[in-house]
Amino acid sequence: MKYLFLLLILALLCCSNTQNKFDVPSRFYFKISDGANDSYNSQTALFKRRYSNGAKSYEISLNDAERRMIYNLYQEIHFQNFPKEFEIEWNDTDPVTVVIPSFDTSIEICENDSCNKVILNLIDLENPINDKEKALQYKRLYDKIWQIIINKEEYTDIPDSDCIYL
């Protein structure tokens, strides 16, 4: 009976530890940019939006659960092993789509003293590119981060950009 009780307690401890999956290091932060008007820096908690008369900054703080969601996905996809840039494979026989203007999105993630900045033009996901599977994982992380930011209450008060791209 003692052993059954100990086994039950051990099982409960293991289950409770998996809920938090990965603990977020205190020196984990990221910078994300849509390549056009919007960027966010989690270290400074500043969201920047470009307007025709200059850029303005707004404070948007992430809570622990949001930081953990981003960190878990970052760990799951092994972001630190991503290439610096996803490039079109021009020698491929598949047709290539080019859109102008186009914007290079970027995510830079730092954990402790190790940083990796990755650049991807999201239009290129339709093209033959190097490391397509990793590029799709990049987009998954990119979309998750922006989803979290856009759903923050502070974001709803930010005026839309008046910049127009032709």
Protein Blocks (a to p, Z undefined) as FASTA:
>chain_A
ZZmmmmmmmmmmmmmmmmnopacdfkbccdddehlmgccdfklopacdddfkbccddddd
ddfklmmmmmmmmmmnommlpcfbdcddfkbmbdcddddddddddddddehjaccddddd
fklmmpccehkllmmmmmmmmmmmmmmmmmpmklmmpccdfbdcZZ
